[in-house]
Amino acid sequence: MEQRLDVSALQPPEPMEQILDRLADLPQGDWLRVRHRREPLPLYPMLHDLDYSWRTRQLGPEQYDILIWPQAMGPAPADAAGTDS
């Protein structure tokens, strides 16, 4: 099941903290869709180290959609593939 988090109005480091906190509480089988105003490049190595996969799409100026799911789930969740926020 998809969980959603909008961090687009937050100032650093709040977006990263919010994302990591939400991932720590993510129920098994769920994934996280994040709305952000910039691409969170520093987050990606952390996600890799925590065994998460991600897909980032730029939807417009200062508008990013980031899908994050546990690597153990395999490819992007079928329910989330191609879904626009």
Backbone atoms as SQL, in Angstrom:
CREATE TABLE atoms (id INTEGER PRIMARY KEY, chain TEXT, resi INTEGER, resn TEXT, atom TEXT, x REAL, y REAL, z REAL);
INSERT INTO atoms VALUES
  (1, 'A', 1, 'MET', 'N', 0.842, -1.172, 0.000),
  (2, 'A', 1, 'MET', 'CA', 0.000, 0.000, 0.000),
  (3, 'A', 1, 'MET', 'C', 0.891, 1.240, 0.000),
  (4, 'A', 2, 'GLU', 'N', 0.463, 2.218, -0.731),
  (5, 'A', 2, 'GLU', 'CA', 1.255, 3.440, -0.850),
  (6, 'A', 2, 'GLU', 'C', 1.021, 4.371, 0.342),
  (7, 'A', 3, 'GLN', 'N', 2.115, 4.872, 0.884),
  (8, 'A', 3, 'GLN', 'CA', 2.092, 5.916, 1.904),
  (9, 'A', 3, 'GLN', 'C', 2.584, 7.191, 1.225),
  (10, 'A', 4, 'ARG', 'N', 2.034, 8.324, 1.584),
  (11, 'A', 4, 'ARG', 'CA', 2.431, 9.588, 0.950),
  (12, 'A', 4, 'ARG', 'C', 3.004, 10.554, 1.976),
  (13, 'A', 5, 'LEU', 'N', 3.988, 11.335, 1.513),
  (14, 'A', 5, 'LEU', 'CA', 4.630, 12.326, 2.359),
  (15, 'A', 5, 'LEU', 'C', 4.989, 13.529, 1.503),
  (16, 'A', 6, 'ASP', 'N', 4.544, 14.707, 1.915),
  (17, 'A', 6, 'ASP', 'CA', 4.859, 15.943, 1.205),
  (18, 'A', 6, 'ASP', 'C', 5.840, 16.742, 2.059),
  (19, 'A', 7, 'VAL', 'N', 7.071, 16.869, 1.560),
  (20, 'A', 7, 'VAL', 'CA', 8.098, 17.626, 2.281),
  (21, 'A', 7, 'VAL', 'C', 8.474, 18.892, 1.511),
  (22, 'A', 8, 'SER', 'N', 7.667, 19.250, 0.541),
  (23, 'A', 8, 'SER', 'CA', 8.021, 20.345, -0.367),
  (24, 'A', 8, 'SER', 'C', 8.087, 21.713, 0.304),
  (25, 'A', 9, 'ALA', 'N', 7.456, 21.880, 1.445),
  (26, 'A', 9, 'ALA', 'CA', 7.476, 23.180, 2.123),
  (27, 'A', 9, 'ALA', 'C', 8.516, 23.240, 3.245),
  (28, 'A', 10, 'LEU', 'N', 9.227, 22.145, 3.473),
  (29, 'A', 10, 'LEU', 'CA', 10.180, 22.078, 4.587),
  (30, 'A', 10, 'LEU', 'C', 11.569, 22.535, 4.162),
  (31, 'A', 11, 'GLN', 'N', 12.310, 23.067, 5.125),
  (32, 'A', 11, 'GLN', 'CA', 13.690, 23.486, 4.908),
  (33, 'A', 11, 'GLN', 'C', 14.637, 22.369, 5.347),
  (34, 'A', 12, 'PRO', 'N', 15.792, 22.233, 4.670),
  (35, 'A', 12, 'PRO', 'CA', 16.778, 21.222, 5.066),
  (36, 'A', 12, 'PRO', 'C', 17.211, 21.437, 6.522),
  (37, 'A', 13, 'PRO', 'N', 17.437, 20.379, 7.243),
  (38, 'A', 13, 'PRO', 'CA', 17.446, 18.958, 6.867),
  (39, 'A', 13, 'PRO', 'C', 16.111, 18.246, 7.109),
  (40, 'A', 14, 'GLU', 'N', 15.045, 19.000, 7.379),
  (41, 'A', 14, 'GLU', 'CA', 13.747, 18.399, 7.696),
  (42, 'A', 14, 'GLU', 'C', 13.246, 17.388, 6.659),
  (43, 'A', 15, 'PRO', 'N', 13.335, 17.669, 5.350),
  (44, 'A', 15, 'PRO', 'CA', 12.829, 16.663, 4.405),
  (45, 'A', 15, 'PRO', 'C', 13.505, 15.301, 4.568),
  (46, 'A', 16, 'MET', 'N', 14.819, 15.290, 4.682),
  (47, 'A', 16, 'MET', 'CA', 15.533, 14.026, 4.833),
  (48, 'A', 16, 'MET', 'C', 15.139, 13.338, 6.137),
  (49, 'A', 17, 'GLU', 'N', 15.044, 14.106, 7.212),
  (50, 'A', 17, 'GLU', 'CA', 14.675, 13.533, 8.504),
  (51, 'A', 17, 'GLU', 'C', 13.268, 12.939, 8.455),
  (52, 'A', 18, 'GLN', 'N', 12.343, 13.667, 7.852),
  (53, 'A', 18, 'GLN', 'CA', 10.963, 13.181, 7.746),
  (54, 'A', 18, 'GLN', 'C', 10.887, 11.892, 6.917),
  (55, 'A', 19, 'ILE', 'N', 11.613, 11.871, 5.807),
  (56, 'A', 19, 'ILE', 'CA', 11.610, 10.684, 4.942),
  (57, 'A', 19, 'ILE', 'C', 12.179, 9.480, 5.689),
  (58, 'A', 20, 'LEU', 'N', 13.328, 9.655, 6.331),
  (59, 'A', 20, 'LEU', 'CA', 13.947, 8.538, 7.048),
  (60, 'A', 20, 'LEU', 'C', 13.078, 8.070, 8.211),
  (61, 'A', 21, 'ASP', 'N', 12.440, 9.002, 8.920),
  (62, 'A', 21, 'ASP', 'CA', 11.529, 8.624, 10.010),
  (63, 'A', 21, 'ASP', 'C', 10.354, 7.816, 9.482),
  (64, 'A', 22, 'ARG', 'N', 9.791, 8.251, 8.371),
  (65, 'A', 22, 'ARG', 'CA', 8.634, 7.546, 7.800),
  (66, 'A', 22, 'ARG', 'C', 9.041, 6.155, 7.322),
  (67, 'A', 23, 'LEU', 'N', 10.222, 6.047, 6.723),
  (68, 'A', 23, 'LEU', 'CA', 10.686, 4.731, 6.263),
  (69, 'A', 23, 'LEU', 'C', 10.903, 3.776, 7.433),
  (70, 'A', 24, 'ALA', 'N', 11.372, 4.299, 8.560),
  (71, 'A', 24, 'ALA', 'CA', 11.602, 3.454, 9.732),
  (72, 'A', 24, 'ALA', 'C', 10.303, 2.839, 10.243),
  (73, 'A', 25, 'ASP', 'N', 9.177, 3.519, 10.009),
  (74, 'A', 25, 'ASP', 'CA', 7.873, 3.037, 10.477),
  (75, 'A', 25, 'ASP', 'C', 7.024, 2.442, 9.359),
  (76, 'A', 26, 'LEU', 'N', 7.598, 2.255, 8.179),
  (77, 'A', 26, 'LEU', 'CA', 6.845, 1.768, 7.024),
  (78, 'A', 26, 'LEU', 'C', 6.433, 0.313, 7.237),
  (79, 'A', 27, 'PRO', 'N', 5.137, 0.030, 7.184),
  (80, 'A', 27, 'PRO', 'CA', 4.706, -1.361, 7.347),
  (81, 'A', 27, 'PRO', 'C', 5.249, -2.247, 6.220),
  (82, 'A', 28, 'GLN', 'N', 5.441, -3.516, 6.532),
  (83, 'A', 28, 'GLN', 'CA', 5.942, -4.466, 5.541),
  (84, 'A', 28, 'GLN', 'C', 4.998, -4.497, 4.348),
  (85, 'A', 29, 'GLY', 'N', 5.571, -4.458, 3.150),
  (86, 'A', 29, 'GLY', 'CA', 4.792, -4.493, 1.925),
  (87, 'A', 29, 'GLY', 'C', 4.358, -3.128, 1.429),
  (88, 'A', 30, 'ASP', 'N', 4.596, -2.076, 2.206),
  (89, 'A', 30, 'ASP', 'CA', 4.227, -0.717, 1.799),
  (90, 'A', 30, 'ASP', 'C', 5.406, -0.019, 1.150),
  (91, 'A', 31, 'TRP', 'N', 5.126, 1.061, 0.457),
  (92, 'A', 31, 'TRP', 'CA', 6.140, 1.904, -0.158),
  (93, 'A', 31, 'TRP', 'C', 5.775, 3.345, 0.099),
  (94, 'A', 32, 'LEU', 'N', 6.721, 4.233, -0.134),
  (95, 'A', 32, 'LEU', 'CA', 6.551, 5.644, 0.181),
  (96, 'A', 32, 'LEU', 'C', 6.663, 6.489, -1.083),
  (97, 'A', 33, 'ARG', 'N', 5.690, 7.368, -1.285),
  (98, 'A', 33, 'ARG', 'CA', 5.740, 8.337, -2.377),
  (99, 'A', 33, 'ARG', 'C', 5.942, 9.707, -1.735),
  (100, 'A', 34, 'VAL', 'N', 7.014, 10.385, -2.141),
  (101, 'A', 34, 'VAL', 'CA', 7.392, 11.669, -1.544),
  (102, 'A', 34, 'VAL', 'C', 7.259, 12.778, -2.574),
  (103, 'A', 35, 'ARG', 'N', 6.669, 13.861, -2.151),
  (104, 'A', 35, 'ARG', 'CA', 6.613, 15.087, -2.961),
  (105, 'A', 35, 'ARG', 'C', 7.689, 16.014, -2.395),
  (106, 'A', 36, 'HIS', 'N', 8.581, 16.475, -3.264),
  (107, 'A', 36, 'HIS', 'CA', 9.719, 17.305, -2.828),
  (108, 'A', 36, 'HIS', 'C', 9.904, 18.433, -3.832),
  (109, 'A', 37, 'ARG', 'N', 10.521, 19.516, -3.402),
  (110, 'A', 37, 'ARG', 'CA', 10.736, 20.637, -4.333),
  (111, 'A', 37, 'ARG', 'C', 12.096, 20.570, -5.017),
  (112, 'A', 38, 'ARG', 'N', 12.938, 19.632, -4.578),
  (113, 'A', 38, 'ARG', 'CA', 14.244, 19.444, -5.222),
  (114, 'A', 38, 'ARG', 'C', 14.608, 17.972, -5.199),
  (115, 'A', 39, 'GLU', 'N', 15.556, 17.610, -6.025),
  (116, 'A', 39, 'GLU', 'CA', 16.010, 16.223, -6.020),
  (117, 'A', 39, 'GLU', 'C', 16.915, 16.016, -4.807),
  (118, 'A', 40, 'PRO', 'N', 16.592, 15.054, -3.955),
  (119, 'A', 40, 'PRO', 'CA', 17.342, 14.862, -2.700),
  (120, 'A', 40, 'PRO', 'C', 18.596, 14.007, -2.885),
  (121, 'A', 41, 'LEU', 'N', 19.566, 14.533, -3.597),
  (122, 'A', 41, 'LEU', 'CA', 20.779, 13.765, -3.908),
  (123, 'A', 41, 'LEU', 'C', 21.475, 13.182, -2.678),
  (124, 'A', 42, 'PRO', 'N', 21.583, 13.915, -1.546),
  (125, 'A', 42, 'PRO', 'CA', 22.246, 13.318, -0.378),
  (126, 'A', 42, 'PRO', 'C', 21.483, 12.128, 0.225),
  (127, 'A', 43, 'LEU', 'N', 20.207, 12.021, -0.075),
  (128, 'A', 43, 'LEU', 'CA', 19.401, 10.926, 0.464),
  (129, 'A', 43, 'LEU', 'C', 19.714, 9.591, -0.207),
  (130, 'A', 44, 'TYR', 'N', 20.062, 9.610, -1.481),
  (131, 'A', 44, 'TYR', 'CA', 20.216, 8.368, -2.236),
  (132, 'A', 44, 'TYR', 'C', 21.242, 7.399, -1.655),
  (133, 'A', 45, 'PRO', 'N', 22.444, 7.845, -1.253),
  (134, 'A', 45, 'PRO', 'CA', 23.376, 6.878, -0.645),
  (135, 'A', 45, 'PRO', 'C', 22.834, 6.277, 0.650),
  (136, 'A', 46, 'MET', 'N', 22.072, 7.065, 1.400),
  (137, 'A', 46, 'MET', 'CA', 21.479, 6.534, 2.637),
  (138, 'A', 46, 'MET', 'C', 20.444, 5.467, 2.322),
  (139, 'A', 47, 'LEU', 'N', 19.614, 5.729, 1.304),
  (140, 'A', 47, 'LEU', 'CA', 18.619, 4.734, 0.910),
  (141, 'A', 47, 'LEU', 'C', 19.298, 3.446, 0.462),
  (142, 'A', 48, 'HIS', 'N', 20.366, 3.577, -0.302),
  (143, 'A', 48, 'HIS', 'CA', 21.118, 2.397, -0.746),
  (144, 'A', 48, 'HIS', 'C', 21.630, 1.612, 0.456),
  (145, 'A', 49, 'ASP', 'N', 22.231, 2.308, 1.416),
  (146, 'A', 49, 'ASP', 'CA', 22.780, 1.639, 2.603),
  (147, 'A', 49, 'ASP', 'C', 21.693, 0.973, 3.442),
  (148, 'A', 50, 'LEU', 'N', 20.472, 1.522, 3.396),
  (149, 'A', 50, 'LEU', 'CA', 19.355, 0.968, 4.163),
  (150, 'A', 50, 'LEU', 'C', 18.553, -0.073, 3.363),
  (151, 'A', 51, 'ASP', 'N', 19.061, -0.433, 2.181),
  (152, 'A', 51, 'ASP', 'CA', 18.437, -1.449, 1.318),
  (153, 'A', 51, 'ASP', 'C', 17.073, -1.025, 0.773),
  (154, 'A', 52, 'TYR', 'N', 17.000, 0.229, 0.325),
  (155, 'A', 52, 'TYR', 'CA', 15.809, 0.717, -0.364),
  (156, 'A', 52, 'TYR', 'C', 16.147, 1.014, -1.815),
  (157, 'A', 53, 'SER', 'N', 15.159, 0.846, -2.664),
  (158, 'A', 53, 'SER', 'CA', 15.247, 1.262, -4.064),
  (159, 'A', 53, 'SER', 'C', 14.409, 2.517, -4.214),
  (160, 'A', 54, 'TRP', 'N', 14.642, 3.268, -5.281),
  (161, 'A', 54, 'TRP', 'CA', 13.881, 4.488, -5.492),
  (162, 'A', 54, 'TRP', 'C', 13.809, 4.815, -6.969),
  (163, 'A', 55, 'ARG', 'N', 12.811, 5.618, -7.286),
  (164, 'A', 55, 'ARG', 'CA', 12.651, 6.165, -8.632),
  (165, 'A', 55, 'ARG', 'C', 12.246, 7.624, -8.445),
  (166, 'A', 56, 'THR', 'N', 12.954, 8.522, -9.112),
  (167, 'A', 56, 'THR', 'CA', 12.681, 9.952, -9.003),
  (168, 'A', 56, 'THR', 'C', 12.262, 10.478, -10.364),
  (169, 'A', 57, 'ARG', 'N', 11.187, 11.238, -10.368),
  (170, 'A', 57, 'ARG', 'CA', 10.721, 11.888, -11.593),
  (171, 'A', 57, 'ARG', 'C', 10.525, 13.369, -11.315),
  (172, 'A', 58, 'GLN', 'N', 11.018, 14.189, -12.219),
  (173, 'A', 58, 'GLN', 'CA', 10.772, 15.622, -12.113),
  (174, 'A', 58, 'GLN', 'C', 9.459, 15.899, -12.848),
  (175, 'A', 59, 'LEU', 'N', 8.499, 16.442, -12.118),
  (176, 'A', 59, 'LEU', 'CA', 7.182, 16.705, -12.672),
  (177, 'A', 59, 'LEU', 'C', 7.048, 18.131, -13.185),
  (178, 'A', 60, 'GLY', 'N', 7.949, 18.991, -12.734),
  (179, 'A', 60, 'GLY', 'CA', 7.925, 20.391, -13.122),
  (180, 'A', 60, 'GLY', 'C', 9.008, 21.127, -12.368),
  (181, 'A', 61, 'PRO', 'N', 9.093, 22.437, -12.561),
  (182, 'A', 61, 'PRO', 'CA', 10.092, 23.199, -11.811),
  (183, 'A', 61, 'PRO', 'C', 9.815, 23.074, -10.311),
  (184, 'A', 62, 'GLU', 'N', 10.811, 22.705, -9.586),
  (185, 'A', 62, 'GLU', 'CA', 10.713, 22.536, -8.134),
  (186, 'A', 62, 'GLU', 'C', 9.591, 21.588, -7.739),
  (187, 'A', 63, 'GLN', 'N', 9.418, 20.526, -8.506),
  (188, 'A', 63, 'GLN', 'CA', 8.394, 19.535, -8.201),
  (189, 'A', 63, 'GLN', 'C', 8.912, 18.145, -8.584),
  (190, 'A', 64, 'TYR', 'N', 9.229, 17.359, -7.558),
  (191, 'A', 64, 'TYR', 'CA', 9.757, 16.012, -7.753),
  (192, 'A', 64, 'TYR', 'C', 8.854, 14.997, -7.066),
  (193, 'A', 65, 'ASP', 'N', 8.725, 13.852, -7.717),
  (194, 'A', 65, 'ASP', 'CA', 7.998, 12.715, -7.180),
  (195, 'A', 65, 'ASP', 'C', 9.027, 11.620, -6.958),
  (196, 'A', 66, 'ILE', 'N', 9.168, 11.170, -5.712),
  (197, 'A', 66, 'ILE', 'CA', 10.158, 10.150, -5.381),
  (198, 'A', 66, 'ILE', 'C', 9.423, 8.941, -4.816),
  (199, 'A', 67, 'LEU', 'N', 9.575, 7.826, -5.465),
  (200, 'A', 67, 'LEU', 'CA', 8.984, 6.578, -5.015),
  (201, 'A', 67, 'LEU', 'C', 10.095, 5.767, -4.353),
  (202, 'A', 68, 'ILE', 'N', 9.866, 5.321, -3.113),
  (203, 'A', 68, 'ILE', 'CA', 10.877, 4.587, -2.337),
  (204, 'A', 68, 'ILE', 'C', 10.238, 3.289, -1.846),
  (205, 'A', 69, 'TRP', 'N', 10.941, 2.168, -2.053),
  (206, 'A', 69, 'TRP', 'CA', 10.419, 0.876, -1.609),
  (207, 'A', 69, 'TRP', 'C', 11.579, -0.010, -1.194),
  (208, 'A', 70, 'PRO', 'N', 11.330, -0.989, -0.301),
  (209, 'A', 70, 'PRO', 'CA', 12.386, -1.914, 0.122),
  (210, 'A', 70, 'PRO', 'C', 12.892, -2.731, -1.069),
  (211, 'A', 71, 'GLN', 'N', 14.209, -2.894, -1.156),
  (212, 'A', 71, 'GLN', 'CA', 14.797, -3.685, -2.241),
  (213, 'A', 71, 'GLN', 'C', 14.237, -5.100, -2.259),
  (214, 'A', 72, 'ALA', 'N', 13.873, -5.618, -1.093),
  (215, 'A', 72, 'ALA', 'CA', 13.346, -6.980, -1.012),
  (216, 'A', 72, 'ALA', 'C', 12.047, -7.144, -1.796),
  (217, 'A', 73, 'MET', 'N', 11.349, -6.051, -2.099),
  (218, 'A', 73, 'MET', 'CA', 10.111, -6.115, -2.881),
  (219, 'A', 73, 'MET', 'C', 10.402, -6.329, -4.362),
  (220, 'A', 74, 'GLY', 'N', 11.668, -6.176, -4.775),
  (221, 'A', 74, 'GLY', 'CA', 12.029, -6.332, -6.180),
  (222, 'A', 74, 'GLY', 'C', 11.851, -5.023, -6.930),
  (223, 'A', 75, 'PRO', 'N', 11.322, -5.088, -8.166),
  (224, 'A', 75, 'PRO', 'CA', 11.138, -3.860, -8.944),
  (225, 'A', 75, 'PRO', 'C', 10.070, -2.970, -8.301),
  (226, 'A', 76, 'ALA', 'N', 9.887, -1.790, -8.849),
  (227, 'A', 76, 'ALA', 'CA', 8.904, -0.845, -8.310),
  (228, 'A', 76, 'ALA', 'C', 7.566, -1.558, -8.122),
  (229, 'A', 77, 'PRO', 'N', 6.876, -1.253, -7.035),
  (230, 'A', 77, 'PRO', 'CA', 5.584, -1.898, -6.793),
  (231, 'A', 77, 'PRO', 'C', 4.646, -1.719, -7.987),
  (232, 'A', 78, 'ALA', 'N', 3.982, -2.790, -8.388),
  (233, 'A', 78, 'ALA', 'CA', 3.111, -2.756, -9.550),
  (234, 'A', 78, 'ALA', 'C', 1.998, -1.722, -9.388),
  (235, 'A', 79, 'ASP', 'N', 1.475, -1.573, -8.174),
  (236, 'A', 79, 'ASP', 'CA', 0.405, -0.616, -7.940),
  (237, 'A', 79, 'ASP', 'C', 0.868, 0.819, -8.116),
  (238, 'A', 80, 'ALA', 'N', 2.185, 1.057, -8.015),
  (239, 'A', 80, 'ALA', 'CA', 2.720, 2.425, -8.099),
  (240, 'A', 80, 'ALA', 'C', 3.273, 2.743, -9.469),
  (241, 'A', 81, 'ALA', 'N', 3.540, 1.740, -10.275),
  (242, 'A', 81, 'ALA', 'CA', 4.158, 1.962, -11.577),
  (243, 'A', 81, 'ALA', 'C', 3.271, 2.828, -12.462),
  (244, 'A', 82, 'GLY', 'N', 3.841, 3.917, -12.938),
  (245, 'A', 82, 'GLY', 'CA', 3.127, 4.793, -13.847),
  (246, 'A', 82, 'GLY', 'C', 2.095, 5.674, -13.183),
  (247, 'A', 83, 'THR', 'N', 2.012, 5.653, -11.865),
  (248, 'A', 83, 'THR', 'CA', 1.036, 6.472, -11.158),
  (249, 'A', 83, 'THR', 'C', 1.578, 7.874, -10.978),
  (250, 'A', 84, 'ASP', 'N', 0.804, 8.866, -11.350),
  (251, 'A', 84, 'ASP', 'CA', 1.193, 10.255, -11.135),
  (252, 'A', 84, 'ASP', 'C', 0.646, 10.753, -9.822),
  (253, 'A', 85, 'SER', 'N', 1.438, 11.580, -9.158),
  (254, 'A', 85, 'SER', 'CA', 0.980, 12.156, -7.887),
  (255, 'A', 85, 'SER', 'C', 0.092, 13.333, -8.146);
